[in-house]
Amino acid sequence: MSRRTAVFLALLGALHMAPRAGAYSGGIYNSAGCSCHQPATSTNVQVTTAVPSRFVPGASHDVGVTVRCAPSQDPAKPACPPAAMTLHQGGFNLTAPAGTFLSGSNYAVSNPTSGSPHANHNAKGSFGRSWTVGWQGPNDCATKSVTFTTLANAVDGSSSPRGDAWNFDTRPASSRTVLRAPATPGTKPAITLTNPRPSGIYNGDSRIESPGPTVVSGSVTLTALASDDSGIQSVTFTDTSVAGTATTLGGTRSPEDGRVFTAVLTTTLQVPGPHTITATAKDCQGLTSTTSLDVIMIP
């Protein structure tokens, strides 16, 4: 049994080892786990992952996870307990090699800067056996398809693991794979500068409402939202002084939302006075769009 499988078993065991506390909501990668759960999968549990047929880069999609008891139970395997209406019923872990899982009311998500994003039940989600998870398609140029991996548990709500059983979604990978949707040729990317905004006084990332020009000082996080149905290759921020001196600030994609790009502008490194902040998005077809904001910069 792999370490990952052992960790999953241990954490899903929290569903019933402490029924008043509810399901483990921190994600399966946050603990070394223990071996207090069923040691092997059970074909008496059927797990289904419902994925969209196509994904659009940067767009939100629903991924469904369902765990059921098999119509015919194998007595040689751990039995699948019937769902109890008032007790903990099950849990899941859903992993994708790319994209971003979006927050939900009955599950928790983790989108690490390295490693695979994943979603799993939380305390509220443990009272059911089906979940709809929000997932954002990878907003890059390289990902052509995404195959999801799902584990799910059926529990009886008691304080003992003996009445529980779990399994993978064992269907062919093609049934758990979503393909990239074709892009519309010639469409330029959409880009919006979301920080700083027109008007207001910024001291770092703190903003005070004020009419008139935008005033910035300190270290300000420049933020832009970029999208295109072909995906976004890059967003580059540039600061240009009134004298025409341009400083390229780069742009970093957020692991929490593939449409969001950021860079840091440090006003103490720039010449005080009028400046123009520009954000340029480049999509996967090589097309570009630009948005800009005039600001007054002070040290």
C-alpha positions as CSV (number, residue, x, y, z in Angstrom):
1,M,0.0,0.0,0.0
2,S,1.4,3.4,-1.0
3,R,2.1,6.2,1.5
4,R,-0.5,8.4,-0.2
5,T,-3.1,5.6,0.1
6,A,-2.3,5.1,3.8
7,V,-2.6,8.8,4.5
8,F,-6.0,8.9,2.7
9,L,-7.3,6.0,4.8
10,A,-6.1,7.6,8.0
11,L,-7.7,10.9,7.4
12,L,-11.0,9.6,6.1
13,G,-11.0,7.6,9.4
14,A,-11.5,11.0,11.1
15,L,-15.1,10.9,9.7
16,H,-16.0,8.3,12.3
17,M,-13.2,8.3,14.9
18,A,-14.6,11.6,16.3
19,P,-18.2,11.9,15.0
20,R,-19.0,15.1,17.0
21,A,-16.0,16.9,15.4
22,G,-17.1,15.9,11.9
23,A,-14.9,15.2,8.9
24,Y,-11.2,16.1,8.5
25,S,-11.2,19.3,6.6
26,G,-7.5,20.1,6.2
27,G,-6.6,18.0,3.2
28,I,-4.9,14.6,2.9
29,Y,-1.4,16.1,2.5
30,N,-1.3,17.8,5.9
31,S,-0.6,14.8,8.1
32,A,1.5,11.7,8.2
33,G,-1.6,9.8,8.9
34,C,-2.0,6.4,10.7
35,S,-3.0,2.9,9.8
36,C,-6.3,2.8,11.8
37,H,-8.6,2.4,8.7
38,Q,-9.4,-0.4,6.3
39,P,-6.1,-1.5,4.7
40,A,-7.4,-2.2,1.2
41,T,-9.9,-1.0,-1.4
42,S,-13.3,-2.6,-1.6
43,T,-15.1,-3.3,-4.9
44,N,-18.3,-3.0,-2.8
45,V,-17.9,0.7,-3.1
46,Q,-18.4,2.4,-6.5
47,V,-16.8,5.8,-7.1
48,T,-17.8,8.0,-10.0
49,T,-16.1,11.2,-11.2
50,A,-18.2,13.4,-13.6
51,V,-16.1,15.8,-15.6
52,P,-17.0,18.2,-18.4
53,S,-16.1,17.0,-21.9
54,R,-14.1,20.2,-22.6
55,F,-12.4,22.8,-20.5
56,V,-11.9,26.5,-21.4
57,P,-8.7,27.9,-20.0
58,G,-9.4,30.2,-17.0
59,A,-13.1,29.3,-17.0
60,S,-15.0,27.6,-14.1
61,H,-16.3,24.1,-14.5
62,D,-18.1,21.6,-12.2
63,V,-16.7,18.2,-11.3
64,G,-19.0,15.8,-9.6
65,V,-18.0,13.0,-7.2
66,T,-20.4,10.3,-6.2
67,V,-19.9,7.2,-4.0
68,R,-22.4,4.4,-4.0
69,C,-22.7,0.9,-2.7
70,A,-22.4,-1.8,-5.5
71,P,-25.7,-3.5,-6.3
72,S,-24.1,-6.9,-5.6
73,Q,-21.8,-7.0,-2.5
74,D,-18.7,-9.3,-2.4
75,P,-18.6,-10.9,1.0
76,A,-14.9,-11.3,0.7
77,K,-14.5,-7.5,0.7
78,P,-15.4,-4.9,3.3
79,A,-19.1,-4.2,3.0
80,C,-20.4,-0.8,1.9
81,P,-22.6,0.6,4.7
82,P,-26.0,2.0,3.8
83,A,-26.1,5.8,4.0
84,A,-27.5,7.1,7.3
85,M,-29.6,10.3,7.0
86,T,-28.4,11.9,10.3
87,L,-24.8,10.6,10.6
88,H,-21.6,10.9,8.7
89,Q,-21.9,9.1,5.4
90,G,-18.7,9.5,3.4
91,G,-15.8,11.6,2.2
92,F,-13.6,12.0,-0.9
93,N,-10.3,13.3,-2.2
94,L,-10.1,14.7,-5.8
95,T,-6.8,15.5,-7.4
96,A,-5.9,17.1,-10.7
97,P,-2.4,17.6,-12.2
98,A,-3.4,21.1,-13.5
99,G,-6.0,23.8,-13.0
100,T,-7.3,25.3,-9.8
101,F,-9.9,24.0,-7.4
102,L,-12.4,26.7,-6.3
103,S,-13.7,27.0,-2.7
104,G,-17.0,25.5,-1.8
105,S,-19.3,25.1,1.3
106,N,-18.9,21.4,1.7
107,Y,-15.3,20.8,0.7
108,A,-11.9,22.2,1.3
109,V,-9.3,22.9,-1.4
110,S,-5.5,23.3,-1.7
111,N,-3.7,24.8,-4.7
112,P,0.0,24.6,-3.9
113,T,2.6,26.4,-5.9
114,S,4.2,23.0,-6.5
115,G,2.5,19.7,-6.6
116,S,-1.1,18.8,-7.6
117,P,-4.2,20.8,-6.6
118,H,-6.7,18.8,-4.6
119,A,-10.1,19.0,-2.9
120,N,-11.6,17.0,-0.1
121,H,-14.7,16.9,2.0
122,N,-15.0,19.1,5.1
123,A,-17.2,18.6,8.1
124,K,-20.4,19.7,6.3
125,G,-19.5,17.5,3.3
126,S,-19.2,14.4,5.4
127,F,-23.0,14.2,5.8
128,G,-23.4,13.2,2.1
129,R,-22.1,10.9,-0.6
130,S,-22.1,13.2,-3.6
131,W,-20.3,16.5,-4.1
132,T,-20.0,19.1,-6.8
133,V,-16.5,20.7,-6.8
134,G,-15.7,23.9,-8.7
135,W,-12.6,23.7,-10.8
136,Q,-10.9,26.3,-13.0
137,G,-9.4,25.1,-16.2
138,P,-5.6,25.7,-16.5
139,N,-5.1,29.2,-17.9
140,D,-1.8,28.2,-19.7
141,C,-0.7,27.2,-23.2
142,A,0.7,23.7,-22.6
143,T,-2.1,21.7,-20.9
144,K,-4.2,19.9,-23.5
145,S,-6.0,17.5,-21.2
146,V,-6.5,16.9,-17.5
147,T,-7.2,13.5,-15.9
148,F,-8.7,13.5,-12.4
149,T,-7.9,10.9,-9.7
150,T,-10.6,10.3,-7.1
151,L,-10.8,8.3,-3.8
152,A,-14.0,8.1,-1.8
153,N,-15.2,6.5,1.4
154,A,-18.5,5.2,2.5
155,V,-18.9,5.2,6.3
156,D,-21.6,4.1,8.8
157,G,-21.2,7.0,11.2
158,S,-20.2,4.8,14.1
159,S,-17.0,5.2,16.2
160,S,-15.5,2.1,14.6
161,P,-13.8,1.8,11.2
162,R,-15.0,-1.8,10.9
163,G,-18.2,-0.8,9.2
164,D,-16.6,1.4,6.5
165,A,-15.2,0.8,3.0
166,W,-13.4,2.9,0.3
167,N,-12.3,2.7,-3.2
168,F,-10.9,4.6,-6.2
169,D,-12.8,5.6,-9.3
170,T,-11.5,2.6,-11.1
171,R,-13.1,3.4,-14.5
172,P,-10.8,3.9,-17.5
173,A,-8.8,7.1,-17.4
174,S,-10.6,8.4,-20.5
175,S,-13.8,8.6,-18.4
176,R,-12.1,10.9,-15.9
177,T,-10.3,13.1,-18.5
178,V,-11.4,16.5,-19.8
179,L,-10.0,17.9,-23.0
180,R,-9.1,21.5,-23.8
181,A,-11.7,23.3,-25.9
182,P,-10.7,24.7,-29.3
183,A,-9.9,28.5,-29.2
184,T,-11.5,31.1,-31.4
185,P,-8.9,32.3,-33.9
186,G,-8.0,35.9,-33.8
187,T,-9.6,36.8,-30.5
188,K,-7.4,39.1,-28.4
189,P,-7.2,38.5,-24.6
190,A,-9.2,40.4,-22.1
191,I,-7.2,42.2,-19.3
192,T,-8.3,44.4,-16.4
193,L,-6.1,46.2,-13.9
194,T,-7.7,45.5,-10.6
195,N,-5.1,47.1,-8.3
196,P,-4.5,50.0,-8.1
197,R,-7.9,51.3,-9.2
198,P,-8.7,54.8,-10.6
199,S,-8.8,57.5,-7.9
200,G,-7.8,56.8,-4.3
201,I,-4.6,57.1,-2.2
202,Y,-2.5,54.0,-1.8
203,N,0.0,53.5,1.0
204,G,1.3,50.1,0.0
205,D,-1.8,48.0,-0.5
206,S,-3.9,50.1,1.9
207,R,-6.4,52.3,0.0
208,I,-8.2,55.4,1.1
209,E,-11.1,56.6,-1.1
210,S,-10.3,60.0,-2.6
211,P,-11.5,61.8,-5.7
212,G,-9.0,62.9,-8.3
213,P,-5.8,61.1,-9.5
214,T,-4.6,57.8,-8.1
215,V,-1.7,58.4,-5.7
216,V,0.7,55.5,-4.8
217,S,3.5,55.2,-2.3
218,G,5.5,52.4,-0.7
219,S,5.4,48.9,-2.1
220,V,2.1,48.4,-4.1
221,T,1.0,45.0,-5.4
222,L,0.0,45.5,-9.0
223,T,-2.8,43.0,-9.9
224,A,-4.4,42.2,-13.2
225,L,-7.1,39.8,-14.3
226,A,-6.5,38.2,-17.8
227,S,-8.4,35.6,-19.8
228,D,-8.7,34.2,-23.3
229,D,-10.2,31.0,-24.6
230,S,-6.8,30.0,-25.9
231,G,-5.2,30.5,-22.5
232,I,-2.9,33.3,-21.2
233,Q,0.8,32.9,-21.9
234,S,2.0,35.9,-19.8
235,V,1.1,39.2,-18.2
236,T,3.8,41.9,-18.0
237,F,3.6,45.0,-15.9
238,T,5.5,48.1,-16.9
239,D,5.9,51.4,-15.1
240,T,6.7,54.5,-17.3
241,S,7.6,57.9,-15.9
242,V,6.5,61.2,-17.5
243,A,10.1,61.4,-18.9
244,G,9.5,58.2,-20.8
245,T,11.7,55.9,-18.7
246,A,10.1,52.5,-18.6
247,T,10.7,49.8,-16.0
248,T,9.5,46.3,-16.6
249,L,8.2,44.7,-13.4
250,G,7.4,41.2,-14.7
251,G,4.2,39.3,-13.7
252,T,3.6,36.2,-11.6
253,R,0.5,34.0,-12.0
254,S,-1.4,33.3,-8.8
255,P,-1.7,29.6,-7.8
256,E,-5.2,30.3,-6.4
257,D,-6.6,31.7,-9.6
258,G,-4.9,31.2,-13.0
259,R,-6.4,34.4,-14.3
260,V,-4.7,36.6,-11.7
261,F,-1.2,38.0,-12.3
262,T,0.7,40.2,-9.9
263,A,3.9,42.3,-9.6
264,V,5.3,44.6,-6.9
265,L,5.9,48.3,-7.6
266,T,8.2,50.0,-5.1
267,T,7.9,53.7,-5.4
268,T,11.1,54.5,-3.6
269,L,12.9,53.0,-6.6
270,Q,11.2,55.3,-9.0
271,V,11.3,59.0,-9.8
272,P,8.5,60.9,-8.0
273,G,5.8,62.4,-10.1
274,P,3.4,61.3,-12.8
275,H,3.7,57.7,-14.0
276,T,1.7,55.3,-16.2
277,I,1.3,51.7,-15.0
278,T,0.6,49.3,-17.9
279,A,-0.4,45.6,-17.9
280,T,0.0,43.7,-21.2
281,A,-1.5,40.2,-21.6
282,K,-0.2,37.8,-24.2
283,D,-2.5,34.8,-25.1
284,C,-1.5,31.4,-26.5
285,Q,-2.1,32.6,-30.1
286,G,0.5,35.4,-29.5
287,L,-2.0,38.1,-29.5
288,T,-1.8,40.9,-27.0
289,S,-4.0,43.4,-25.2
290,T,-3.0,46.3,-22.9
291,T,-4.6,48.3,-20.1
292,S,-3.1,51.2,-18.3
293,L,-3.6,53.6,-15.4
294,D,-2.1,57.1,-14.8
295,V,-0.9,57.6,-11.2
296,I,1.0,60.1,-9.1
297,M,4.0,58.4,-7.5
298,I,5.5,59.6,-4.2
299,P,8.3,57.9,-2.2
